């Protein structure tokens, strides 16, 4: 590396203040790194008066650097520079220590790159670290067709750009890990709900199979028909509950929020079920997180599905209100009601070895627990059914329009 200086090159027209302002805003967002760099690499090149630029990030194993964005490099250079050793030349230095280094001796680059470009079209190169806290997450390079230097003030600005891009890369990695954990959690949730909805009924059906076989062999037609009817009921219940579970994971939360999603259900509820559905909301701002809205939506959706299937009701209502301590969602109908005085008690009690009729309620209860709330299911004044979900209010975290 040669550190001799020569004539300073004035950078091409680029607004440093605007570039830093936009980068500062976007660096805190969990945006895909390649997208961010593609939008700003040309501005960085213009700011430095370079002819080309590239960004490399360290691989997960820490042994290599991967080319994630470039502008102005010949195709042959892009192809040979897609993956390089992390210890390679001055780029390796910048990937290990938070520095800005000029590289005038490009022989090592030409060995695994292109002799036509390095040393001829490209006379010098700048390697700048992408740091975050005590870790170097990658480097970005600027390529020049002269041995001239840029002003120290611009070099300082480029160091700051490197720090902002390092922050953006850090956030992108956090977001990728968050998405990975979300997928794993959703898969586990699907396994749990399939198990809860199907396992006991299938166990019951399995117990009935040998009884049916014995009855057939004994030519006991009455018992055989009884066990066959039990199996038919169990298979139907498995089918219905499996479809419900699949609906949970196929249905995506409305991007416009919980209230819009509930309004959409209400608009088509009567045409599907011949039951009038009314949404009454007295809370201007629900202030629920996205995850909370999803869980509340699924609980209300399940309650409305139960009304449609079992209640024989003519009218249903979803009431949303707020007390000093709770946000409350109540789903009521004027249908047949329930035999049990309080199904929420049955949900937590030991179940007999017979097909359960409360799988959907189990899932609702589980979702309520994730919200830190309480779920009550029972008769409404002897007529119809009432489902009440209470969610404890938290300290205000800022306004949110739902």
C-alpha positions, 0 to 999 in steps of 0.5 A: 500500500502506497501512502504518497499523496498527490493532487486532490480530486474534487468529488463530482456533484453530490449533496453530502448533507442530503445523502447523510440525512437519507442514510441516517433515516434508512440505516435504522430500518430493518431493510434488505442490505442489497436494496439499500446499497443499490439505492445509495452506491451511485451517490457514494461514488459521485460524492468521492469522484470515483469511477466504480464502487462495491460493497462486501459483507462477511459470510456467516462463518467469518472466513470470506467476504461476499459481493452484495452490491456494485456499480461500474465494475466490468463483468469479469471483475464482478464474476471473480470478486463475488467471493474473496478471502476475508484476509485478502489484502487491504480489504482484509485489513479493513474487514478486521479493523475500523479503518479507511485505507488507500491501496495503490499496489493492486497486484494482489487484486489482479491475481484473482481479479483482472489484469485488464482492470486493476493497474490499468483502468483502476489505478487506486482503490479505497477500502472502508470498514462497515463497523457496528459496535465492536464488530466489522460486518464488511467493507466497501470499496471505491475504485479510481482511475487516477492515483489522486486523493480526495480531501480529508473532509470527504474521507471523514464523510465516507467513514461516517457513511461506512458506520451508517451502512454498518448499522443498516447491515446489523439491522438487516441481520437482526431482521433476518434472524427475527424472521427465522425465529418467527417461521420456527414459532409459527411451525411449532404453533401449527404442530401444537394446534394440529395436535390439540385439534386432532390427537384425542379424536384420532385416539378415540377412533383408534380405540373404536376400531378393535371394538368394531372388528370384534362386533363384526366377527361376533355378528353383533349388528347393533354394536357394529352399527354403533361403533361405525357411527362413532367412527364416522362422527370422529372422522367428520370431526377430525376433518372439520377441525383440520379445516379450521386449523388450515384456515387459521394459517391461510388467513392473513391479518388485514394490512389495514388493521383489526377493525377493518378486518372485522368490518370485512367479516361483518359485510359478508357474514349474513350472506354466508350464514343468514345471521346478522352481524353487528360491530360496536366499537366505543374505543377510538384507539385500540393501541394493540401491537400487530401480534396482539391484533392477530391473536384477537382477530383469530379469537373473534374469528373462531367465536363467529365460526362457532356461532355460524355452525352451532347457534341457530342464531338470527343476530350476533354482535361484537362489542369492543369497550374499555375499562380502566384496567382492560380492553374488552371484546365480547361476542354474543348471539341470540341462539340456542345457548350452551348446555354447560354453565361455563365452558371455560371451566371445562377447558381446563379440566381433565377430559374423558376419552371421548371426542371433545367438542371444545377444540376451537375453545382450547385454541382460543384459550391458548391465544388469550394466554399469549395475550396475557388476557382472560377468556370467558365462554358461557351462556348469555342470560339463558339465551345465546352464548357470550364469549368475553376476552379481556386484555390488560391495558399497558402504559401508552406506547404512542398513538396507533390507528387501528 
